[in-house]
Amino acid sequence: MNSTLERRAVSTEDESAPAGLSIFDFPSAQPLTRGRALVVEDNPINQRVIVQMIEKRGFRADVASNGLEALDCLSRTAYDLVLMDCQMPVMDGYEATREIRRLEGSNRHTPIIAVTANAMVGDREKCIAAGMDDYLSKPVKIEALEAMLNRWRADGAENQTAAQEPSINENDVLDHTALDGLRDLQEDGEDDLIKELIEIYIADAPSYIADISLAVESANAHAMERAAHTLKGSSASLGANLLAAACLEMEKLGRSNSVEGAPELLAHVEREFERARRALEAML
């Protein structure tokens, strides 16, 4: 698929850019004058949405797909803000944040905002304990992001944001307020953002479900938790909140190191995905 999600290499004329780092070539609604942000996120849909939001609010955004890449970026570039996913392959956000704080010492303190789909008791405290400064829940709401950017580009006051589980309307397969929020990110003349995200989602989601199924069959609670977490984030970003809620139940089960009842939960996830897929395909 020839998608605007494809990354382009940073120009070698920009000596402040990390070598080999890629960023998204998105139009911005305002001059990029507020600073430079690093988005650390392994989910391509979440990458696309968050970078679009950030750049339309005046930041230049670079992307790292895991904590190890983030450390490399930060070793080369002084960022004004880091938006850090917590669960990623290679190196997760907690470990990456602890290493960033160790390397910075007392000489510098880069604001690090946890951006996570977790909505479980103690998750915010775990982020703060790792050295993160604040907490933003997925799917990211534009108002919450704007408040976060203003706070950490202003006085750095402590945030009291609490993580929210996806809102659920049992009568709707899709939460159209989430889709309307994505439409608001798109400027006249740009490629159809929602169409692009739906195509990516429909192509990728079956592999996540297959990973969940394999984890259930092999009684691998950790792998089940990880795959359910990833599918939950993508689903919530596109307003498939019933599916996201089903994934959350599987994630909670995996986090408790159990697969008891997982086959029934998997069947529920599969049913909700088929409903969400049909609803999303109808929008193409």
ZADO-1210 file (C-alpha; in nm, 4 decimals, padded with zeros to 6 digits):
<atoms>
<atom x="00.0000" y="00.0000" z="00.0000" code="MET" pos="1"/>
<atom x="00.1382" y="00.3354" z="-00.1022" code="ASN" pos="2"/>
<atom x="00.0586" y="00.5155" z="00.2202" code="SER" pos="3"/>
<atom x="00.1586" y="00.8473" z="00.3683" code="THR" pos="4"/>
<atom x="00.2452" y="00.6419" z="00.6742" code="LEU" pos="5"/>
<atom x="00.5714" y="00.5521" z="00.5033" code="GLU" pos="6"/>
<atom x="00.8663" y="00.7211" z="00.6698" code="ARG" pos="7"/>
<atom x="01.1175" y="00.9453" z="00.5015" code="ARG" pos="8"/>
<atom x="01.4794" y="00.9848" z="00.6057" code="ALA" pos="9"/>
<atom x="01.5768" y="01.3074" z="00.7783" code="VAL" pos="10"/>
<atom x="01.7736" y="01.5298" z="00.5452" code="SER" pos="11"/>
<atom x="02.1478" y="01.5201" z="00.5980" code="THR" pos="12"/>
<atom x="02.1370" y="01.8979" z="00.5875" code="GLU" pos="13"/>
<atom x="01.9695" y="01.8924" z="00.9279" code="ASP" pos="14"/>
<atom x="02.2712" y="01.8302" z="01.1483" code="GLU" pos="15"/>
<atom x="02.0597" y="01.8267" z="01.4652" code="SER" pos="16"/>
<atom x="01.8610" y="01.5228" z="01.3498" code="ALA" pos="17"/>
<atom x="01.9578" y="01.1765" z="01.4726" code="PRO" pos="18"/>
<atom x="02.1470" y="00.9878" z="01.2059" code="ALA" pos="19"/>
<atom x="01.9227" y="00.7403" z="01.0279" code="GLY" pos="20"/>
<atom x="01.6107" y="00.8535" z="01.2144" code="LEU" pos="21"/>
<atom x="01.2883" y="00.8781" z="01.0179" code="SER" pos="22"/>
<atom x="00.9992" y="01.1175" z="01.0680" code="ILE" pos="23"/>
<atom x="00.6567" y="01.1486" z="00.9128" code="PHE" pos="24"/>
<atom x="00.6175" y="01.3988" z="00.6319" code="ASP" pos="25"/>
<atom x="00.2860" y="01.5472" z="00.7467" code="PHE" pos="26"/>
<atom x="00.1619" y="01.9003" z="00.6727" code="PRO" pos="27"/>
<atom x="00.1254" y="02.1098" z="00.9858" code="SER" pos="28"/>
<atom x="-00.1566" y="02.3482" z="01.0642" code="ALA" pos="29"/>
<atom x="00.0803" y="02.6022" z="01.2194" code="GLN" pos="30"/>
<atom x="00.4522" y="02.6870" z="01.2121" code="PRO" pos="31"/>
<atom x="00.6698" y="02.4351" z="01.3948" code="LEU" pos="32"/>
<atom x="00.7853" y="02.6734" z="01.6640" code="THR" pos="33"/>
<atom x="00.6975" y="02.5101" z="01.9957" code="ARG" pos="34"/>
<atom x="00.9906" y="02.2726" z="02.0067" code="GLY" pos="35"/>
<atom x="01.0931" y="01.9231" z="01.9123" code="ARG" pos="36"/>
<atom x="00.9165" y="01.6145" z="02.0455" code="ALA" pos="37"/>
<atom x="01.0081" y="01.2474" z="02.0347" code="LEU" pos="38"/>
<atom x="00.7181" y="01.0033" z="01.9972" code="VAL" pos="39"/>
<atom x="00.8193" y="00.6585" z="02.1243" code="VAL" pos="40"/>
<atom x="00.5532" y="00.4163" z="02.0022" code="GLU" pos="41"/>
<atom x="00.5596" y="00.0783" z="01.8267" code="ASP" pos="42"/>
<atom x="00.1999" y="00.0767" z="01.6999" code="ASN" pos="43"/>
<atom x="00.1875" y="00.2308" z="01.3489" code="PRO" pos="44"/>
<atom x="-00.1686" y="00.3603" z="01.3872" code="ILE" pos="45"/>
<atom x="-00.0880" y="00.5283" z="01.7170" code="ASN" pos="46"/>
<atom x="00.2327" y="00.6686" z="01.5664" code="GLN" pos="47"/>
<atom x="00.0372" y="00.8219" z="01.2807" code="ARG" pos="48"/>
<atom x="-00.2314" y="00.9759" z="01.5008" code="VAL" pos="49"/>
<atom x="-00.0015" y="01.1130" z="01.7729" code="ILE" pos="50"/>
<atom x="00.2482" y="01.2634" z="01.5301" code="VAL" pos="51"/>
<atom x="-00.0347" y="01.4283" z="01.3369" code="GLN" pos="52"/>
<atom x="-00.1692" y="01.5770" z="01.6597" code="MET" pos="53"/>
<atom x="00.1727" y="01.6933" z="01.7774" code="ILE" pos="54"/>
<atom x="00.2772" y="01.8574" z="01.4518" code="GLU" pos="55"/>
<atom x="-00.0532" y="02.0390" z="01.4140" code="LYS" pos="56"/>
<atom x="00.0182" y="02.1968" z="01.7504" code="ARG" pos="57"/>
<atom x="00.3484" y="02.3428" z="01.6479" code="GLY" pos="58"/>
<atom x="00.5980" y="02.0709" z="01.7386" code="PHE" pos="59"/>
<atom x="00.8408" y="01.8961" z="01.5123" code="ARG" pos="60"/>
<atom x="00.7992" y="01.5241" z="01.5799" code="ALA" pos="61"/>
<atom x="01.0513" y="01.2428" z="01.5435" code="ASP" pos="62"/>
<atom x="00.9584" y="00.8773" z="01.5955" code="VAL" pos="63"/>
<atom x="01.1228" y="00.5840" z="01.7731" code="ALA" pos="64"/>
<atom x="00.9637" y="00.2386" z="01.7696" code="SER" pos="65"/>
<atom x="01.1042" y="00.1149" z="02.1013" code="ASN" pos="66"/>
<atom x="01.2989" y="00.2292" z="02.4036" code="GLY" pos="67"/>
<atom x="01.6373" y="00.1400" z="02.2592" code="LEU" pos="68"/>
<atom x="01.5742" y="00.3573" z="01.9538" code="GLU" pos="69"/>
<atom x="01.4578" y="00.6345" z="02.1871" code="ALA" pos="70"/>
<atom x="01.7874" y="00.6251" z="02.3775" code="LEU" pos="71"/>
<atom x="01.9761" y="00.6549" z="02.0512" code="ASP" pos="72"/>
<atom x="01.7663" y="00.9544" z="01.9472" code="CYS" pos="73"/>
<atom x="01.8150" y="01.1265" z="02.2813" code="LEU" pos="74"/>
<atom x="02.1900" y="01.0683" z="02.2670" code="SER" pos="75"/>
<atom x="02.2002" y="01.2759" z="01.9501" code="ARG" pos="76"/>
<atom x="01.9253" y="01.5357" z="01.9950" code="THR" pos="77"/>
<atom x="01.8024" y="01.7493" z="02.2845" code="ALA" pos="78"/>
<atom x="01.4240" y="01.7079" z="02.2830" code="TYR" pos="79"/>
<atom x="01.1806" y="01.9432" z="02.4513" code="ASP" pos="80"/>
<atom x="00.9333" y="01.6632" z="02.5216" code="LEU" pos="81"/>
<atom x="00.9125" y="01.2831" z="02.4989" code="VAL" pos="82"/>
<atom x="00.5829" y="01.0965" z="02.4593" code="LEU" pos="83"/>
<atom x="00.6624" y="00.7449" z="02.5789" code="MET" pos="84"/>
<atom x="00.4580" y="00.4309" z="02.5251" code="ASP" pos="85"/>
<atom x="00.5024" y="00.1856" z="02.8107" code="CYS" pos="86"/>
<atom x="00.4733" y="-00.1567" z="02.6492" code="GLN" pos="87"/>
<atom x="00.7063" y="-00.2015" z="02.3524" code="MET" pos="88"/>
<atom x="00.9358" y="-00.4745" z="02.2197" code="PRO" pos="89"/>
<atom x="01.3164" y="-00.4681" z="02.2620" code="VAL" pos="90"/>
<atom x="01.3005" y="-00.2158" z="02.5494" code="MET" pos="91"/>
<atom x="00.9813" y="-00.0971" z="02.7145" code="ASP" pos="92"/>
<atom x="00.9031" y="00.2563" z="02.8230" code="GLY" pos="93"/>
<atom x="00.9736" y="00.1990" z="03.1900" code="TYR" pos="94"/>
<atom x="01.3254" y="00.0694" z="03.1327" code="GLU" pos="95"/>
<atom x="01.3947" y="00.3386" z="02.8728" code="ALA" pos="96"/>
<atom x="01.2821" y="00.6129" z="03.1103" code="THR" pos="97"/>
<atom x="01.4973" y="00.4835" z="03.3956" code="ARG" pos="98"/>
<atom x="01.7990" y="00.4789" z="03.1638" code="GLU" pos="99"/>
<atom x="01.7239" y="00.8312" z="03.0364" code="ILE" pos="100"/>
<atom x="01.7106" y="00.9618" z="03.3921" code="ARG" pos="101"/>
<atom x="02.0360" y="00.7838" z="03.4791" code="ARG" pos="102"/>
<atom x="02.2131" y="00.9339" z="03.1795" code="LEU" pos="103"/>
<atom x="02.0739" y="01.2838" z="03.2398" code="GLU" pos="104"/>
<atom x="02.1740" y="01.2881" z="03.6055" code="GLY" pos="105"/>
<atom x="02.1337" y="01.6358" z="03.7516" code="SER" pos="106"/>
<atom x="02.2380" y="01.8155" z="03.4336" code="ASN" pos="107"/>
<atom x="01.9086" y="01.7933" z="03.2457" code="ARG" pos="108"/>
<atom x="01.5485" y="01.6828" z="03.2916" code="HIS" pos="109"/>
<atom x="01.3579" y="01.6115" z="02.9712" code="THR" pos="110"/>
<atom x="00.9812" y="01.5969" z="03.0328" code="PRO" pos="111"/>
<atom x="00.8642" y="01.2405" z="02.9634" code="ILE" pos="112"/>
<atom x="00.4914" y="01.1793" z="02.9267" code="ILE" pos="113"/>
<atom x="00.3616" y="00.8241" z="02.9501" code="ALA" pos="114"/>
<atom x="00.1163" y="00.7546" z="02.6687" code="VAL" pos="115"/>
<atom x="-00.0448" y="00.4222" z="02.7431" code="THR" pos="116"/>
<atom x="-00.3621" y="00.2238" z="02.6900" code="ALA" pos="117"/>
<atom x="-00.3283" y="00.0706" z="03.0356" code="ASN" pos="118"/>
<atom x="-00.6138" y="00.1552" z="03.2660" code="ALA" pos="119"/>
<atom x="-00.5355" y="-00.0576" z="03.5673" code="MET" pos="120"/>
<atom x="-00.4865" y="00.0318" z="03.9315" code="VAL" pos="121"/>
<atom x="-00.1292" y="00.1358" z="03.9965" code="GLY" pos="122"/>
<atom x="-00.0294" y="00.1981" z="03.6351" code="ASP" pos="123"/>
<atom x="00.0054" y="00.5744" z="03.6743" code="ARG" pos="124"/>
<atom x="00.2086" y="00.5277" z="03.9902" code="GLU" pos="125"/>
<atom x="00.4327" y="00.2782" z="03.8079" code="LYS" pos="126"/>
<atom x="00.4981" y="00.5364" z="03.5361" code="CYS" pos="127"/>
<atom x="00.5863" y="00.8080" z="03.7869" code="ILE" pos="128"/>
<atom x="00.8089" y="00.5683" z="03.9821" code="ALA" pos="129"/>
<atom x="01.0026" y="00.4926" z="03.6629" code="ALA" pos="130"/>
<atom x="01.0807" y="00.8630" z="03.6257" code="GLY" pos="131"/>
<atom x="00.8042" y="00.9790" z="03.3921" code="MET" pos="132"/>
<atom x="00.6549" y="01.3195" z="03.4643" code="ASP" pos="133"/>
<atom x="00.2965" y="01.2753" z="03.3561" code="ASP" pos="134"/>
<atom x="00.0411" y="01.0335" z="03.2172" code="TYR" pos="135"/>
<atom x="-00.1792" y="01.0476" z="02.9086" code="LEU" pos="136"/>
<atom x="-00.4210" y="00.7658" z="02.8331" code="SER" pos="137"/>
<atom x="-00.5012" y="00.6142" z="02.4925" code="LYS" pos="138"/>
<atom x="-00.6826" y="00.6712" z="02.2733" code="PRO" pos="139"/>
<atom x="-00.5348" y="01.0183" z="02.3006" code="VAL" pos="140"/>
<atom x="-00.7980" y="01.2916" z="02.3156" code="LYS" pos="141"/>
<atom x="-00.7055" y="01.6163" z="02.1486" code="ILE" pos="142"/>
<atom x="-00.8122" y="01.8297" z="02.4470" code="GLU" pos="143"/>
<atom x="-00.6062" y="01.6218" z="02.6901" code="ALA" pos="144"/>
<atom x="-00.3040" y="01.6357" z="02.4610" code="LEU" pos="145"/>
<atom x="-00.3310" y="02.0115" z="02.4188" code="GLU" pos="146"/>
<atom x="-00.3507" y="02.0593" z="02.7967" code="ALA" pos="147"/>
<atom x="-00.0514" y="01.8303" z="02.8422" code="MET" pos="148"/>
<atom x="00.1578" y="02.0157" z="02.5851" code="LEU" pos="149"/>
<atom x="00.0710" y="02.3510" z="02.7378" code="ASN" pos="150"/>
<atom x="00.1525" y="02.2302" z="03.0867" code="ARG" pos="151"/>
<atom x="00.4921" y="02.0875" z="03.0065" code="TRP" pos="152"/>
<atom x="00.5943" y="02.3658" z="02.7743" code="ARG" pos="153"/>
<atom x="00.4935" y="02.6170" z="03.0421" code="ALA" pos="154"/>
<atom x="00.5495" y="02.5617" z="03.4146" code="ASP" pos="155"/>
<atom x="00.5903" y="02.1857" z="03.4444" code="GLY" pos="156"/>
<atom x="00.3197" y="02.1570" z="03.7107" code="ALA" pos="157"/>
<atom x="00.2299" y="01.8067" z="03.8208" code="GLU" pos="158"/>
<atom x="-00.0625" y="01.6539" z="03.6374" code="ASN" pos="159"/>
<atom x="-00.3507" y="01.4757" z="03.8048" code="GLN" pos="160"/>
<atom x="-00.4806" y="01.3032" z="03.4912" code="THR" pos="161"/>
<atom x="-00.6247" y="00.9584" z="03.5565" code="ALA" pos="162"/>
<atom x="-00.6272" y="00.6828" z="03.2999" code="ALA" pos="163"/>
<atom x="-00.9690" y="00.6079" z="03.1570" code="GLN" pos="164"/>
<atom x="-01.0928" y="00.2822" z="03.0139" code="GLU" pos="165"/>
<atom x="-01.2550" y="00.3191" z="02.6711" code="PRO" pos="166"/>
<atom x="-01.6089" y="00.4562" z="02.6928" code="SER" pos="167"/>
<atom x="-01.8576" y="00.1967" z="02.5741" code="ILE" pos="168"/>
<atom x="-02.1952" y="00.2383" z="02.4102" code="ASN" pos="169"/>
<atom x="-02.3415" y="-00.1085" z="02.3729" code="GLU" pos="170"/>
<atom x="-02.5628" y="00.0098" z="02.0851" code="ASN" pos="171"/>
<atom x="-02.2737" y="00.1152" z="01.8620" code="ASP" pos="172"/>
<atom x="-01.9999" y="-00.1009" z="01.7141" code="VAL" pos="173"/>
<atom x="-01.7894" y="00.2133" z="01.6637" code="LEU" pos="174"/>
<atom x="-01.7520" y="00.5239" z="01.8766" code="ASP" pos="175"/>
<atom x="-01.8044" y="00.7951" z="01.6188" code="HIS" pos="176"/>
<atom x="-01.6719" y="01.0675" z="01.8475" code="THR" pos="177"/>
<atom x="-01.3283" y="00.9041" z="01.8154" code="ALA" pos="178"/>
<atom x="-01.3620" y="00.8991" z="01.4370" code="LEU" pos="179"/>
<atom x="-01.4769" y="01.2618" z="01.4350" code="ASP" pos="180"/>
<atom x="-01.1656" y="01.3512" z="01.6323" code="GLY" pos="181"/>
<atom x="-00.9500" y="01.1886" z="01.3635" code="LEU" pos="182"/>
<atom x="-01.1350" y="01.3820" z="01.0926" code="ARG" pos="183"/>
<atom x="-01.0566" y="01.7050" z="01.2749" code="ASP" pos="184"/>
<atom x="-00.6844" y="01.6328" z="01.2310" code="LEU" pos="185"/>
<atom x="-00.7128" y="01.6367" z="00.8538" code="GLN" pos="186"/>
<atom x="-00.6703" y="01.9518" z="00.6500" code="GLU" pos="187"/>
<atom x="-00.8371" y="02.0186" z="00.3154" code="ASP" pos="188"/>
<atom x="-00.6426" y="01.8591" z="00.0332" code="GLY" pos="189"/>
<atom x="-00.4701" y="01.5977" z="00.2487" code="GLU" pos="190"/>
<atom x="-00.5028" y="01.2243" z="00.1854" code="ASP" pos="191"/>
<atom x="-00.7959" y="01.0580" z="00.3596" code="ASP" pos="192"/>
<atom x="-00.6532" y="00.9885" z="00.7059" code="LEU" pos="193"/>
<atom x="-00.9378" y="00.7671" z="00.8258" code="ILE" pos="194"/>
<atom x="-00.9288" y="00.5547" z="00.5108" code="LYS" pos="195"/>
<atom x="-00.5549" y="00.5086" z="00.5537" code="GLU" pos="196"/>
<atom x="-00.5856" y="00.4076" z="00.9194" code="LEU" pos="197"/>
<atom x="-00.8725" y="00.1682" z="00.8511" code="ILE" pos="198"/>
<atom x="-00.6730" y="-00.0049" z="00.5780" code="GLU" pos="199"/>
<atom x="-00.3727" y="-00.0439" z="00.8082" code="ILE" pos="200"/>
<atom x="-00.5925" y="-00.1717" z="01.0894" code="TYR" pos="201"/>
<atom x="-00.7788" y="-00.4288" z="00.8808" code="ILE" pos="202"/>
<atom x="-00.4481" y="-00.5545" z="00.7400" code="ALA" pos="203"/>
<atom x="-00.2716" y="-00.5797" z="01.0774" code="ASP" pos="204"/>
<atom x="-00.5416" y="-00.6822" z="01.3275" code="ALA" pos="205"/>
<atom x="-00.5760" y="-01.0464" z="01.2114" code="PRO" pos="206"/>
<atom x="-00.2079" y="-01.1060" z="01.2881" code="SER" pos="207"/>
<atom x="-00.2576" y="-00.9766" z="01.6433" code="TYR" pos="208"/>
<atom x="-00.5577" y="-01.2064" z="01.6869" code="ILE" pos="209"/>
<atom x="-00.3493" y="-01.4953" z="01.5544" code="ALA" pos="210"/>
<atom x="-00.0800" y="-01.4088" z="01.8109" code="ASP" pos="211"/>
<atom x="-00.3424" y="-01.4096" z="02.0874" code="ILE" pos="212"/>
<atom x="-00.4753" y="-01.7452" z="01.9686" code="SER" pos="213"/>
<atom x="-00.1269" y="-01.8977" z="01.9614" code="LEU" pos="214"/>
<atom x="-00.0566" y="-01.7642" z="02.3095" code="ALA" pos="215"/>
<atom x="-00.3793" y="-01.9151" z="02.4408" code="VAL" pos="216"/>
<atom x="-00.3002" y="-02.2513" z="02.2819" code="GLU" pos="217"/>
<atom x="00.0483" y="-02.2525" z="02.4331" code="SER" pos="218"/>
<atom x="-00.0705" y="-02.1157" z="02.7701" code="ALA" pos="219"/>
<atom x="00.1680" y="-01.8215" z="02.7347" code="ASN" pos="220"/>
<atom x="00.0066" y="-01.5570" z="02.9522" code="ALA" pos="221"/>
<atom x="00.2708" y="-01.2906" z="02.8839" code="HIS" pos="222"/>
<atom x="00.2440" y="-01.3240" z="02.5062" code="ALA" pos="223"/>
<atom x="-00.1348" y="-01.3107" z="02.5340" code="MET" pos="224"/>
<atom x="-00.1141" y="-00.9934" z="02.7422" code="GLU" pos="225"/>
<atom x="00.1210" y="-00.8271" z="02.4936" code="ARG" pos="226"/>
<atom x="-00.0807" y="-00.9109" z="02.1811" code="ALA" pos="227"/>
<atom x="-00.4101" y="-00.8134" z="02.3458" code="ALA" pos="228"/>
<atom x="-00.2561" y="-00.4832" z="02.4574" code="HIS" pos="229"/>
<atom x="-00.1473" y="-00.3997" z="02.1029" code="THR" pos="230"/>
<atom x="-00.4835" y="-00.4849" z="01.9483" code="LEU" pos="231"/>
<atom x="-00.6583" y="-00.2895" z="02.2225" code="LYS" pos="232"/>
<atom x="-00.4655" y="00.0264" z="02.1406" code="GLY" pos="233"/>
<atom x="-00.5313" y="00.0140" z="01.7670" code="SER" pos="234"/>
<atom x="-00.8982" y="-00.0696" z="01.8179" code="SER" pos="235"/>
<atom x="-00.9553" y="00.2144" z="02.0629" code="ALA" pos="236"/>
<atom x="-00.7848" y="00.4643" z="01.8316" code="SER" pos="237"/>
<atom x="-01.0441" y="00.3849" z="01.5634" code="LEU" pos="238"/>
<atom x="-01.3364" y="00.3898" z="01.8043" code="GLY" pos="239"/>
<atom x="-01.3844" y="00.0103" z="01.8203" code="ALA" pos="240"/>
<atom x="-01.4367" y="00.0335" z="02.1939" code="ASN" pos="241"/>
<atom x="-01.6324" y="-00.2894" z="02.2383" code="LEU" pos="242"/>
<atom x="-01.3410" y="-00.4771" z="02.0842" code="LEU" pos="243"/>
<atom x="-01.0930" y="-00.2727" z="02.2889" code="ALA" pos="244"/>
<atom x="-01.2829" y="-00.3637" z="02.6063" code="ALA" pos="245"/>
<atom x="-01.2713" y="-00.7337" z="02.5163" code="ALA" pos="246"/>
<atom x="-00.8954" y="-00.7043" z="02.4572" code="CYS" pos="247"/>
<atom x="-00.8575" y="-00.5309" z="02.7914" code="LEU" pos="248"/>
<atom x="-01.0116" y="-00.8315" z="02.9671" code="GLU" pos="249"/>
<atom x="-00.7598" y="-01.0603" z="02.7962" code="MET" pos="250"/>
<atom x="-00.4779" y="-00.8233" z="02.8874" code="GLU" pos="251"/>
<atom x="-00.5839" y="-00.8226" z="03.2527" code="LYS" pos="252"/>
<atom x="-00.5988" y="-01.2013" z="03.2526" code="LEU" pos="253"/>
<atom x="-00.2521" y="-01.2257" z="03.1017" code="GLY" pos="254"/>
<atom x="-00.1131" y="-00.9763" z="03.3496" code="ARG" pos="255"/>
<atom x="-00.2376" y="-01.2002" z="03.6309" code="SER" pos="256"/>
<atom x="-00.0259" y="-01.4763" z="03.4734" code="ASN" pos="257"/>
<atom x="-00.3294" y="-01.6878" z="03.3952" code="SER" pos="258"/>
<atom x="-00.4981" y="-01.8218" z="03.0820" code="VAL" pos="259"/>
<atom x="-00.7992" y="-01.9663" z="03.2630" code="GLU" pos="260"/>
<atom x="-01.1070" y="-01.8720" z="03.0631" code="GLY" pos="261"/>
<atom x="-00.8932" y="-01.7344" z="02.7804" code="ALA" pos="262"/>
<atom x="-01.0568" y="-01.9424" z="02.5018" code="PRO" pos="263"/>
<atom x="-01.3943" y="-01.7888" z="02.5808" code="GLU" pos="264"/>
<atom x="-01.2439" y="-01.4393" z="02.5875" code="LEU" pos="265"/>
<atom x="-01.0681" y="-01.5060" z="02.2578" code="LEU" pos="266"/>
<atom x="-01.3983" y="-01.6079" z="02.0970" code="ALA" pos="267"/>
<atom x="-01.5467" y="-01.2794" z="02.2210" code="HIS" pos="268"/>
<atom x="-01.2540" y="-01.0832" z="02.0749" code="VAL" pos="269"/>
<atom x="-01.2966" y="-01.2578" z="01.7405" code="GLU" pos="270"/>
<atom x="-01.6694" y="-01.1816" z="01.7297" code="ARG" pos="271"/>
<atom x="-01.6165" y="-00.8161" z="01.8151" code="GLU" pos="272"/>
<atom x="-01.3409" y="-00.7857" z="01.5557" code="PHE" pos="273"/>
<atom x="-01.5703" y="-00.9165" z="01.2821" code="GLU" pos="274"/>
<atom x="-01.8341" y="-00.6626" z="01.3814" code="ARG" pos="275"/>
<atom x="-01.5796" y="-00.3802" z="01.3901" code="ALA" pos="276"/>
<atom x="-01.4235" y="-00.4886" z="01.0608" code="ARG" pos="277"/>
<atom x="-01.7588" y="-00.4845" z="00.8801" code="ARG" pos="278"/>
<atom x="-01.8415" y="-00.1415" z="01.0228" code="ALA" pos="279"/>
<atom x="-01.5021" y="00.0012" z="00.9257" code="LEU" pos="280"/>
<atom x="-01.5068" y="-00.1523" z="00.5771" code="GLU" pos="281"/>
<atom x="-01.8426" y="00.0136" z="00.5189" code="ALA" pos="282"/>
<atom x="-01.6648" y="00.3483" z="00.5615" code="MET" pos="283"/>
<atom x="-01.4112" y="00.2842" z="00.2837" code="LEU" pos="284"/>
</atoms>
